[in-house]
């Protein structure tokens, strides 16, 4: 028996349970609620945004455009919002909000904007057209970092 095995025996003992099982069964995790066994996990729905003031809505969209969880969309959407959001009408803001908060997969937005996949009818609107033009980067702008706030 080597030194690591001896140390593990001292820490974890010689029980038939694995160290992970012992930690889970310990008192530290006794107050954790077990998830239901039905396999269905409910995702909380966002609070209603019906009466959200336009200034607050634009601030939220700015934040959501910068923090997508994938660098490609962070750069694409943050530079797009920096250029267009202040000029958007209320209808365009609504369309952009539904675009970035509708699909469950951010890669879909990226593929639609880059024309790798066809855009579904519900997201094929004037804001998506602007995003596709922005994605082409016709002015050859350097977009290796997000715009300053």
N, C-alpha and C positions, 0 to 999 in steps of 0.2 A: 504494500500500500504506500503510495507516494504522499508527499506533504499536502498537496491540494486535496486529495481524498480524505486525509485525516482532518484537515481544517473543515471541510464540508460536513463530515460526520459530527464534529463538535458543534457546528452551527445548526445543522438541520436534524441531527439525531439519526437513528436507524429505522425510522418509521417506514411503512410500506407506501405511504403517500409521497408524491413528488413534492419538492420544495414549493412549487407554485400552488398545488392543492392545499398545502398547509397554510400558506399565506392567505389564500381565499377563505379558508375555513376559520381563520383566526378571528379574534374579537375586533380587530381593526376594520374588518369588512362586514361585521355583523349587522350594521345599521343600513347597509346598501340595499335598495329595493331591487329585487330580481325583475328583469324585463319579462313581459308575458311570453308564453311559449308558442303563441299563434303565428309568429313570424312576421306579423304586421307591426311596423313601427310608424306611429303618427308623427309627421313633421309639423311643428306649430306653424300656423298661418300668420303672416304679418298683420299687424294692426291695420285697420281700415285707413286708407289714405285719401278718402273722398274729399275731405275738407282741408287738406294740407295746403298751407300758404305756398304760393309760387316760389318765393325766395327760399323757403325751407326745402321744397321739393328739388329745386336746382342744386342746392347744397348737398342733399342726399344723393342725387344722381352723380354729382361730381365725385363724391366719396366712393360710391359704388363702381364708378368707371375706373378709378385708380386702384381698387382693391378687389380684383377679380379672382385671384388665386392661380392665375397662369400669366406669366410674363408677357406673352404675345398679346393677349387682350388688355392687360394693364397698359402697355405702351400704345396700342392701337386706339383704345377707347379714351384714354386720358388725353391724348393729343387731339382726338376728334372733339371731345367735349370742350377742351381749352379753346378751340377755334370756333365752335358753333353754338354752344349751349346758351350763351348770353343773347344770341340773335334769334333763338327759337321762339315760335309762337306757342301759345298754350296747347294747341293741338299737336304740334311737333314734339313738345315736351312729353305729352301723354304717349305718343308713338314710341319715343325713345325709351321711356320708362317701361312700357310693355315689352320692348325689344330686349333690354338687358335683364329684365326680371321675369320674363316669360319662359324661355327655354330652360330645361333643367341641366343642360350640358353646355358649358362655355365653349367647347370646341365647335359646337354647331354654329354659334355666332361667328367664330373665326372663319369657319369654312364657307359660310354664306357671304361674309364680307370679302373674302378673297376669291370668290366665284369657284371654289373647288366643288361645292355642292350647290344644287339649286335652292333658292330661298323659298320657303313655304309661303302660300298666299297671304296668310295673316301677318307675316313680317315683311312682305314685299311692298314697301311704301316709300314715300319721299325721303324719310330719314335713312332708311337702308340704302337708298340710292346715293345719298350724300356720303354715307359711311363707305360704300364701295369705291366712290371716287377718291375719298380720303385715303383709303387703303392702297390705291394705285400709286400714290405719292408722285403725282405728275410734276410737282415743283422740285423734286429731289431733295426734300428737307431731311435733315439729320434727326432721326427719331430713336436715339439710343437710350434716352432717359425721359422720365415723365416731366411735364412742365412744372415750374415752380408754382406754389400756391400763392 
